[in-house]
Amino acid sequence: MERTLILRNVVCQAADVTPTAFRIADFAEPLDFGAGEDKIRMDDLSVTEWEKARLQVLPDRLQLGFLPGADSGLTRLAVAAFFERADELAPGRAVGFNAALGLTLEEGDADPSANLVDAQTLAGSLGGDRARGGFTLVFHDEVSRWWVELSPQPEDDRAWTFDFNRHFSAIPEAGTDDREKVLDWFSDVEASTVSMFETISMGTDR
């Protein structure tokens, strides 16, 4: 099965932020991002793109996304800088991390939900056939809430998307082990997302 990371971003809730107040140069220059391009620069929306990252600032949220190929070191530095600015503009606000894998079955691969959902039987009970399964799982750990989904893509019988949102009620406090752990985890989120998918798709005894 081919696994490709197609999304990774961090989103911080905000309130009445003026997008132009997020000083792009102050954020990006220490990271050696290279020259950024202001795609949009308005009072209610700011969008700046670099080769491997994209920053959006709206009155109600700040969002930093990474394109394929952004290395873990750059990702960690960028999210750390993003948190520092968010601490100033949106103190105490919730933050969420998102990542998604595109899954493509190869010859001989089974439905990745087969160990968890009997999709064929469910579809048969409704008079259907050729079913493919998925699931949604919501759970909590000690510091965050997870929303995890596996979804078949209707336009391609070989394609699924596995994605998650990890939600924190507030950005972990600066200078704490909790913030360092989150930065370490997200900098290597591709490996952890693949590991999570493999663990879940193995299923449990039913």
Buried (B, 14 or more C-beta within 10 A) or exposed (E): BEBEBBBBBBBBBBEEBEBBEBEBEEBBEEBEBEEBEEEEEEEEBBBBBBEBBBBBBBEEBBBBBBBEEBEBEBBBBBBBBBBEBBBEBBEEBBBBBBBBBBBBBEEEEEBBBBBBBBBBEEBEEEEEEEBBBBEEEEEEEEEBBBBBBBBBBEEEEBBBBBBBBBBBEEBBEEEEEBBEEBBEEBBEBBEBBBEBBEEBBEEEEE
